[in-house]
Amino acid sequence: MKKLTLGALVLTSLFAATAFASQFDKPGFVTEVEDGRLWVFREGSPELKAFKENGEPAKQFTDVGTGPEGMTVKAADEKTLKDYLQAIKQ
């Protein structure tokens, strides 16, 4: 019974983390929340794949406090950052 309960808790927590991040996704963009900051990537981009494999990129662009719920938004390139910020204004 303990294993079943523990498994359900782990599965639920994984789903909750995914649901939380995806609430900020916009068409063409994938978001990840890390340390209270919203990372933005183009759907299917090499930068998204590298982020999932290696963590934060060495080169990053940041816009402090302009994201949903006043979050800081970060991206691996400036165009993605600007395009996402435009998308959330619409």
C-alpha positions in Angstrom: 0.0 0.0 0.0 2.9 2.4 0.8 4.4 1.9 -2.6 1.1 2.6 -4.3 0.6 5.8 -2.3 4.2 7.0 -2.8 3.9 6.3 -6.6 0.6 8.3 -6.8 2.2 11.2 -4.9 5.2 11.2 -7.2 3.1 11.0 -10.3 0.8 13.8 -9.0 3.7 16.1 -8.2 5.2 15.6 -11.7 1.8 16.4 -13.3 1.4 19.5 -11.1 4.8 20.9 -12.0 4.1 20.3 -15.7 0.6 21.9 -15.5 2.0 24.9 -13.7 4.7 25.6 -16.3 2.3 25.0 -19.2 -0.2 27.5 -18.0 2.2 30.2 -19.4 2.7 28.5 -22.8 1.5 30.4 -25.8 1.1 29.0 -29.3 4.7 28.4 -30.7 6.3 28.8 -27.2 7.1 26.4 -24.4 7.8 27.7 -20.9 9.5 26.4 -17.9 9.5 27.9 -14.4 12.8 27.7 -12.6 13.6 29.5 -9.4 10.6 31.7 -9.8 11.7 32.8 -13.3 9.9 32.0 -16.5 12.1 30.5 -19.2 10.7 30.8 -22.7 11.7 28.7 -25.7 10.3 28.2 -29.2 8.5 25.0 -29.6 10.9 22.2 -30.7 13.9 24.5 -30.7 17.5 23.3 -30.1 17.7 25.7 -27.1 14.7 24.0 -25.4 16.4 20.6 -25.9 19.7 21.9 -24.5 17.9 23.5 -21.5 16.2 20.2 -20.7 19.5 18.3 -21.0 22.0 20.8 -19.5 20.1 23.5 -17.6 20.4 27.3 -18.1 22.2 28.4 -21.2 25.4 30.5 -20.8 24.0 33.2 -23.0 20.6 34.5 -21.9 18.4 37.5 -22.3 16.3 38.7 -19.3 13.3 41.1 -18.9 12.7 41.7 -15.1 9.1 41.6 -13.8 7.4 41.8 -17.2 6.0 38.3 -17.4 2.8 36.7 -16.2 2.2 37.3 -12.5 5.1 39.8 -12.5 7.7 37.1 -13.1 11.1 37.7 -14.7 11.2 36.2 -18.2 14.4 34.7 -19.6 15.2 33.3 -23.0 18.2 32.0 -24.9 17.8 34.6 -27.6 16.4 38.1 -27.7 13.9 37.6 -30.5 12.2 34.7 -28.6 12.0 36.9 -25.5 10.5 39.9 -27.3 8.1 37.7 -29.4 6.8 35.9 -26.2 6.3 39.2 -24.4 4.3 40.5 -27.4 2.2 37.3 -27.4 1.2 37.6 -23.8 0.1 41.2 -24.3 -2.5 40.1 -26.9 
